[in-house]
Amino acid sequence: MSSGTSSVQDEIKEVEQELQEKDFTTPMSPTSDPSAEALEAGTWKPKRRGSTAAQEVAVRVGGGVMNLMNLLFSPVFVQTFIMTFLGEWGDRSQIATITLAAASGVYSLGYC
């Protein structure tokens, strides 16, 4: 039992040593410090170096357009549109036939 525990202790020591070797102590700038709420909501994005406000607005607008395109051309939406179009095709042809018959004056010829 002690050999299993010692291997776990060795593993923990190795991980602690690797963590100490890495530099996780660099302070973040006040503008890039995310709040917990922003992180949980997924709305926080790090500031890009050298980017202007206009560039950030363009990135956000481009992302919004891509979200709209993904919504409109999603496989579920496309399949639903095609199935509804094909299902209603018969109704459209019936309406067109009735309209053409009424416009051509079939009853005025005296066949009925």
Sequence and secondary structure as in RCSB ss.txt:
>XXXX:A:sequence
MSSGTSSVQDEIKEVEQELQEKDFTTPMSPTSDPSAEALEAGTWKPKRRGSTAAQEVAVRVGGGVMNLMNLLFSP
VFVQTFIMTFLGEWGDRSQIATITLAAASGVYSLGYC
>XXXX:A:secstr
 HHHHHHHHHHHHHHHHHHHHS       TTT   HHHHHHT      TT  HHHHHHHHHHHHHHHHHHHHT H
HHHHHHHHHHHHHHHHHHHHHHHHHHHHHTTGGGT  
